[in-house]
Amino acid sequence: MTAPNAEPVLPGAAHMQTPAQGRPLLLAGGRVLDPSRGLDVDGGDVLLVDGRVAHAGARVGRPDDAEVVDCAGLVVSPGFVDVHCHLREPGREDVETIASGARAAAAGGFTAVCAMPNTDPVTDNQAAVGFIVRQAQRADAARVYPIGAITLGQKGQTLAEFGEMVAAGAVAVSDDGKPVASAQMMRTALEYARAFGIPVADHCEEPTLAHGGAMNEGVMSMRLGLKGIPAEAEEIMAIRDILLARRTGGHVHLCHMSTRGSVELIRWGKARGIRVTAEVCPHHLSLTEDAVEGYDTNAKMNPPLRTADDVEALQEAVRDGTIDCVATDHAPHHYDEKEREFADAPNGIVGLETALAVLVTWLVEPGVLSYAQLVDRMACAPARIFGLPGGTLAAGAVGDVTVFDPTRAWTVDPARFRSKGRNSPYAGRTLRGRTAITVVGGRVVYRADPA
């Protein structure tokens, strides 16, 4: 383990893309929305020069050499940031690569994503982190920030070299998909991670309660004859992690929360000043266990879809800020893998290209969230809590910008995804809200086809 008093490295600094040195880019006439600055200007401009924000707000004079993009009727915001996705490289390039995932992210309006370490081999050392950094630079789309493993091989036994991974570009540590079962190991991880200024992101699941489960435990699981995973499997680990964060002063980030009880525990921790942050996925905000009806494996994920009461609690938690941000948990799988018996099929769905529309359709249009809150939970908050560049249109900030059409209706067709994954529970649904333009480092990396 690298000495905990080693010189800290700014997360992400090792692989920030070089700012574009081409023409200035003027995003003109849109609704400029930046909750990080309390900015909401209808008919405003965002000017990007040398890959950074030069102006955001009221109309501004146009540089003679600028590329001008008409954004009338569109929302112009800080670029979305996804702190939890699975890009499968190395090891499963047949289902996703860093390049295809970065392109899918850009198509979904994400200018940056954090890649989980459950690759093959596991991202648990400096060389593995460096590989992801290099592949991301070659992809030349959304930024990709590696998350290193907490333990070697995600086996829960030996702590990985946090300092070396952070120096190579890791922005957090996690054994995602494999909860840290040992409380002592989790305590040690929080102590070391604090020394390097990074969060420990934990998959909250008490393994003995969850073992063999395929969906939420309840009336539906009994009726379908499937072994269930009780809400307590998540909540027991959530409160353990919160208490360990209180003990150590470390920053624990709770992944993909799914139950009302977890919301109450997070609220309890935050009220006491404990360094706990949390994320929720679009599917847990929009779908219930009823989606499993018919044994649809595209509705199988971990944690599982829960009840309508849980969905209501999660929506309220996103609205009031108890849950800090939305993360996709993008998890592509091969078609054949998902075509198995429900209990044997792998967990996970793709989400990078549908996240915005799901939130607009299920939360903004019904009045649960405002567009300002949506942008905060998708851009400002995730960048802030993971210490990443972006998440703001402040002058001098990196020129990462998302432009989206809040009213555009479209029907989800997985065959048209940029991701290699097609496993979406939203296939065939008509949603509202779609990315128009994604800008990374002052350069357009995605532009939607005309309606």
N, C-alpha and C positions, 0 to 999 in steps of 0.2 A: 504494500500500500504506500503510495506516495505520501510524504510527510504532510500532515494536515495544515502546517503553517507555511506551505509552499506558496509562492507568488500566485494569486488568483488570476485566471484568464477570463476575459469577458466571454460569456457563452456566445457561440456563433462567430466570434471574431476570426477564427481560423479559416472560415470558408465563406465570408461575405463575398458575394459576387462583385466584381469591379463595376462601379457605376458607368452607365452608358455615356459615351462621349460624342454621340451623334447630335442631331438637331433637337432643339427644345421641343417639348410636347405640351400643347395647350388643350386641356379638356374643358371645353367651353359650354357655358349655358345650362349646366345641370344643377341638380339640388346637391350642394356641397354639404356633406354631413360628417362631422368629426366630433363624436362625443368626448374625446380626450381633451378637447379645447372648448366644449360647449358651443360648437359651431354648427349652424343650420341656416344656410343661405340658398334660397331658391333663385335660380338663374345666375349662379356664380361660376367662377373659373378656378381651375387648378393648373398651375404652371410648373412643369418639371424641367430642370436645367442640369445638365451633367449628372443625371441619375438621381437627383435629389429634389425635394420640394422647394421651390422658390417662392411660391405664393399659393394660398388657398383661401377663398372667400369671395368678396365682391368682384365684379368684372375688372379685368386688368388689361393693359395695353398688350397687343400681340407683337412679340419679336418678329422682325422681318423674315427670319429663317425658320420660324417654328412650324411644326406640323400641327394643324388644328383639327380637332375631332369634335364634331357637334354632339353634345350630350343633352340636348333639350329633352325633357321628359324622363331623364334617367337620374339615378342616384349615384353620386361620386363620393366614395368613402375610402378610408384607409383600407389597405389590402387585408383580406380575411386570412386568419392564421389558424391552422388545425394542429393542436398539440398532441394528437393521438391518431396515427394511421399506421397501416401495415403495408409496406411496399415489396415485401417477399424476397428481395434481392440482398444477399446471395442465397441460393438454394432452391427457390421456386420461381425461377424466371419464366416458367410456362404459364403462371397465373398472374404475375405482375413483375415489372422491373421498376427501378428507380426512375428511368426515363418515362415509361408509360404512366406511372403514378404521378410524376411531376406534371405531365401534360393534362392528365385528368384533373389534377388539383387546379391548374390554371383555368380549365374549362368550367370549373365550379366556382371560380372567383377567388380561389386561395392563392395568395402570393407566397406563402410559406407553409410548410408542413413539417411535423416532427415524426420521424420514422422510428417505430418501436423495434426493440432488439431481438425479437424472436425469429431470427433468420437462421440459416444453416450454412456455416457455423454461426453461433450466437454472437451478437455484437457486444463482446465483453472485454475488449482490449483496444489498445491504441491503433493497431494496424487495421482492425475491423472498422473502427470509426473512420479512419482515414480513407478506406475504400469507399464508404458511402459518400463522403465529402467529394471525392474525385468523380464518382459516377454522377453525382448531382450537378457538378460543374459542367460535365459533358452534356447532360440532359438539356440545359439551357432553357428551362421553363420556370416553374415555381421553385423557390429556394427549398432545400431539404436539409433539415437539421437532425443529426443523429441523436437518439437517446441510447445511452449505454445500459448494459445489464447491471443490476444490483449485485448479483452473485455469478460466479463463474459457471457458464453453461446453464444459467437459470436453475441451478440445482438446489439453491437455498443453503449451501454449506460453507462456501468460501467467498468473502467479499471481493469483488472485482477492483481493479486499480482505478478509482474514481479520478484521481488527479491526472493521470496519463490520458484518460479518455476525454476529460474536459479540455486539456491542452490540445488534443487532436480535433476538437470541435463538438463534443457532446454537450448538450444543453440541459440534460436531466438524466436520472437513472431510474430504471424500472425493470421488474421481472414480469412485465405484463403478460397475462395469460396464465401465469404461474404465481399465485399469491405467495408472499413471503410468510411462510407458516410460523417460523420461529420469531417470537416477540423479541428475543435478545438480538437476533440478526437485524431485525427492523430497527431496533433502537440504535445499534451500531451504525447502520446505514444512515440514519438521520443525523447522527453526530458527525460523521465524516462528510456527508453532503453539505452540511452547514458550513464546514470549513472552506468549501469550494464555491459556496453561494449558489447552489443548484437545488431544485426540488427533488424529492423522492416520490415518484408516481406509483401508487400501489393499486393492484387489482384486488378489490376487497371481496374475498371469498374464503370462508372457513371450509377447508377441504373435506373434512369428514362429513359435514352437513350437505355439501354440494355433490359429493361423489356419486357418479352415475346419473345425475339429473339431466333432463333434456329440455325442460320448460319450467315455468313458474308452478310452484306447488299450490294446488287449490282444487276447486270443483272441476275446472276444465281439465287438469292433468288426470284427475281420477276418471273422468268420463272418457278421455282418450286412451287411458291405460298406459300413460307415460310417467316415468319417475320424475317427481318434481324437485325443484330447488327452492327451499323456503327463503322468505325475505330475510330471516335472521342470519342466514349464511353471509349475506353482505353486511348486515348491520353490526354483527359481532366484530368483524374485522375493521369496520369503519371506526367504531368507538375505540378499539385497541390502538389504531394508528393515531387517532386524535389525542389520546392520553399520552402516547409515546412522544408525540410532537410537543405536548406541554412539558414533558419531563426533559427533553433534550433541547428545546428551543429551535429544532429543525423545522423545515418547511415540508409538510406532507401534502401531496396532491392526490385526491381520491378520484380514481378513474371511473368513467361511465356509471354514475349513480342511477339507481333504478327504483328505489322504494321510498315511500312516505317516511318510514322510520329513519332512513339515512339522512333525509332532509332535516329532520328534527335534531339529529345528532350533530350535523354540521352547524346548524344554527346555534346549538348549545356551545360548541367549541369556539365559534367566532365571537359569541357574546362574552367569552372569557379571554379574548385576546390571543388565542392559540393560533399558530401559523398553519392554518388548514385552508386549502383551496379545493375546488371540486369542479368537475365537468359533467355534462350530460349529453347524450347522443340524440340526434334528431328522431331516430326511431323510438326511443323511450319517451319522447315528448308527443308522439303522434299515434302510435299503435299500441294495442293491448294484446293480451294473451289470446284473444279471440282470433287473431290473425293466424294462429296455429291450426285452426279448424281445417280439416282436410289434410292434415299432416304436411303442410307446406314448409319445406325445408328452408325456403328463403325467409321464413319468419323464425328460424332457429339461430339464436345468438347467446352469448354469455357476457354479462348477466342476461337472463331471459326477459322477454316482454312480460310486463306485469299487469296489474288490474287498472281499471278506469280511475279508481281512487288514487293509485300511485301516479298515474299520468297527470292528474289534476294537481297533486302536490308538487311534482317536478316542474310543471309549468309555472306555478306560483313562485317556486324557488328561483327559477330563472328570472322571473319578472322582478322580484325584490332583491336579487343579487346574492341570495344565500348560496346558490350555485353560480360560480363565477363566469363560466364560459361554456360554449357548445363545442364538442369535438366529434368527429365523424366515426371513429373506430373503424375506418375503411378497411375491410378484410375480404379481399377477393379470393374466390375458390374456383376450381375447375368445375365445369358443368357436371361431369361424371361423379365428382365427389358429392355434390349436392343431390344427386339423383338416387341416393341410397335410402334405406329405411330411416325414418326420422331420428330414432335414437342413435343411429350410427353415423349420420351426416355430420360434417364439421360445423362448428359455430361460426357465425359472421356473415355480414353483408357488405356490399360496396356502398359508399355514401358520399364520396367527394363531389359528384356531379349532381346530386339531388338535395344536398343539405340546405342550400339557400331556399329552394322552392318549398321544401317541407316546412321550414320555419315560417315562411311567408304565408303559406296556405293554412297551417294549423295554429299558428300563434299570432301573427300580425293581423291578418284579415279578421279573425274573430275578436281582436282587441286585447289580447293577452299582453302583447309587446307592441311598443312603438317602433318605428324604423330606427330611431336613435338607439333604443335598447338592443335591437337586433344587431346593429353595427358594433355596439360596445361588446356584446357577448361573442361575436364572431371575429372581431379584429382587435379592438383596443385592449380588452381584458386578457385574452390569451397571450398577446405579446408582452403585456405588463407582468403577468404572474410568472412567465418563463424567462423573463429578462431578454427578450428578443428584439432586434431592430424592427422598426415598423410599428403598426398600430396607431399611427398618428399622421396628420397632415401638417404638423408644425414645420415652420421654415427650417430647412437644413436636414430634415428627416429623410431617410431613404425613400426614393420615389416608387413605393409599392402602393398601387391604387387599384381598387375594384370599382368598376362601373356596372351597375345592374339596372334592369328594367323591372320595376316592382309590379307591373300589371300584365306582363306578357304571359299568356297561358300556353302551355305545351304539354304534350303527352309523353310520358316516360317510355322510351324505347331503348332497352339495354344494348341492343345491337349497334346503336350509334354512340355508345360511350367511348371516350378516349381510353379509359381503363380497359385492361384485358378482362376484368371481371364482369360478369353479367348477372350475378346473384343479388337481385334487388327485389324487395317486397312491394315496391311501388310501380313495377312494370305494368303498363297499360293505364295507369292513373293520370288524370289531367290535373296538373299543378299550376300554380301561378308564381311568377318571379323567376327571372333568369339572368345569368351573367351576360353582359354585352361586350365588355372589354376588360382584360386583366393586364396590368402594367407592373413589371418587375424591374427595379433599377432604372426607371425612366423609359423603358422600352416595352412596347406592346408584345406580349407573348401569347395572347389569345384574343381573337375577335370573332364574335358569334356570326353565323350565317344570317343573312337577311331573313326576316320573318316570312 
